[in-house]
Amino acid sequence: MGLSNAAIIVIVLVACLAATALGASLFKHYKPADGETPFSPGYEQKLYMAEVRARGFDGLRKVSWGARDLESRHPPAGPSYYRPHTYAEDTTTRDTGSS
């Protein structure tokens, strides 16, 4: 139970059209006609994209200058939340080296 002859013809025609369109677009992109300039965004588009990039970099800067550990950014999950121990050095006692 293979494909019918009409289905094969349609598939071949669609593939040929796709290959022709792809070839034409690549040829036009890499070998534009004389006097034709490649696409270049306008001044407003360049300003807008610079603003979008600046917003993205500003967000990255805020994240990178923030707290270093992820737990400090979020509140505890409830009464059963386990908070890890923090160890501090005791500076009030002095070790004399004798027991």
C-alpha angles and dihedrals in degrees: 000000000000129000119294121249092253092053091051091050091050092049092050092048093050091047091050091049091049092049091048093049092047092049093048093049093048092046092050091047097050099031108033119187119265111284093012114121122209117251114285122177117242127252094263091050091051091050091049093050091048088053092049091050091048090053090050093049091047090055091049090049092052091050094047094048093047129088114316101221121065096221093064091060095060131056120243116281096237142292093316092054112130112223112200118239118260117209121212127188114247107231097175096075123063124214109222094183094241126103 
